[in-house]
């Protein structure tokens, strides 16, 4: 029987959440323990689910244990949603990197400030145009013409999808979560493959779910 203390964590994982040191340091620490993972996996087995992580082990999420017909259909739906959001997420990452003058791709723990990002884009016509087009993408779906409102919406959407965490609701800065690491791994996988097979290979499944 799974200890009650892990109940809320399992519920969040089953709801599709990603657990990392940024989103929940205590839960992430628990998942670093092999015995804890075995207990949770035993509980998840009848649900045809199991714990999975990215290659670096910086983020934990759930994968299917066996890909039957129902699981395959759900996985295909998840893949479709991920693919629809991939291009705008890539563009956002590139915009942040260029606007803030960073050499490396953003990673978990990076601090982002909407006001700073807005200011950088306002001062550069090319960045401003790209930002406005990005905000109008279906993934963000901004209806505003004001750059400040567009940026606020983008950050809010990214927070809703688990890519950003706002530690304090009254302070306008965000932390990048390890779900971005998962996204980077997914992009690398797509880059190295000609298509996106949904098959029984555990490694591929962990990267794509």
N, C-alpha and C positions, 0 to 999 in steps of 0.2 A: 504494500500500500504506500502511496506517495504521501510524504509528510504534508500537512496542511499549509505549512509555511511556503511551499512552492506553488500552491494553488493559483494565486493571483498572477504569478509569472507565467505559468502554463496557459492560463486564459489569454494573456496578452500575446503569447506566441501563436496560439491557435487563431487569434484575431488578425494575424499577419504582421505583427510588430517585429522590428529588428532590435536586438539588445546589444548594446556596446557600452564602453566606459563613459561615454558622454550622455547617453539616454538614461542609463541606470547603472551606476557604478557597483552597487551592492549585488544586483542580479547578475551582472557580468562576472563579478568575482565568484559567485556561486557556480556559474556555468564553467568556470575554469577548472573546477574540481571534477575529476573523472567519475568518482562515486556518485556525485550529485547527478551528473549527466546520465549515468546508467539507471538511476532511480526514475528520472523523468522519461527516459526512453522506454523503460518497462511500462510506464503508465500510458505512454503514447502509442505503444505497439498495437493495441486493439483498435485504435483510431486510424491505423495505417499511416502514422506520421513518425518522424524522428528528428532529433536535433541535427543541425548542419551549420557549418561556418564557412567563411571565405578562406582561401589558402593561408592567409596571414593569421587567422584566428582572431581578428579584431572585431568581428560581429557575428552574432548567433541568430538563427532563424529556423523555421521548420521546413523540412522536405518530406516528400512522400516516401514511405517505406517500400511499397511495391506499386508499380505503375499499371494498375488495371484500367479498364475502360473508363470508369467514372473519374479516377485520378487523372488519367490522360486528358480527358475533356476539360477538367478544371485547370490543369497545367497549361493547356493550349490557350485557354481564356486569359490566364495570368500573363502568358507570353505576349499575347496580342496587346494587352494593356501596357506592358512594359515597353514594347516596341513603339507604340504610339507616343509614349512620353520620352523616348530615348533622345530624339533629335533636339527638342527644346531644352532638355537637361544638359546635353552636350554644349549647346550654344550658350547656355547660362554659365557653365563652367569656364568656357573660353572667354566670355565677356568679363567675368570676374578677374580672371588671370591677366587679361590685357588692361582693363580699367585700373586695377590696383598695382600694375607693374610687377607682378609676381613671376618668378622664374619657374617655379614648380606648380604642378596641378594641386588644387586644394585637397586637403586631407582632414581626417577627423581631428577635432580640437582647434582648427583654425577659427579665428574670430572675424566675423563680417558685420559691418555697420552699414545699414541702408543709406543713411545720410551721406557717408563718405562715397559710397558707390554711386549715388545719384549725382553728387557734385562732379565726380570724375567724368561721368557720361554727359553731363550738361556742357562741359568744356570741350567736348570732342564730337563733332558733327557725325562722324562715322559710327561711333559707339552709340550715340543718341538714337540714330536711325535704326541700328540693329536691336537696341533695347526696346524700342517702340514696336517693332515687328514681332519680337519675342513675346512681349506682353499680350499682343493680340492673338497669339497662338491658342489653339483650342485647349491646350493643357493649362494655361493660365487664364485665358478668356477675359482680359481686361476690357472694360467698356469706357475707360477714362482716357482723355487726351493729355492729362497732366502727368509729366514724367515722375513726379514724387509719388503720386497715387499708383502709378504702374509698378514702381519699384516696391512699394509697400505690399501690393497684391502678390507680386512674384515671391517675396519673402514669406508671406503668409501661406501661400500654396505649398511652398517647399517645406515649411514647418508642418503643415497638415499631412504631407506625404512622408515625413520622417527624415528628411535630408538635413533639416536644421532644427536646432533646439533654442528656444528663447528662455534663458535662465530666470529672468525677471520680467514680468509683463509690463512694468513701468519703465524699463530701460531698453532702449532701442539698439541692442546688439544681439547677435546670434552666434551659436557655436555649430560648426559643421559636425555631423554625426558620422559614424562608421558606415552608415548605409551608402555614403558616397564611395567608400572603399569597395563595397559590393558592386556599385555601379561601374566603377573603373574596371573591375575584374570582368564584368559582363561585356563591356566594350572591347576589352582585349580578346575575350573569347570570340566575339563576333568578328573581330578583325582577322583572327586566325582561322576562321571557318568560312566556307562558302555559303552555308545555310545554317538554319537553326534546327537541328534534329531533336525531336522529342522522343527519346528512346529510353532504354532501361539502364543506361550508364549512370551510376550514382554521381560521378564527378561532374558530368554535364548537367545533371538534374540540379545539383546543389548550386551551380553557377546561374542557372536559368530561372529557378522558381521565384 
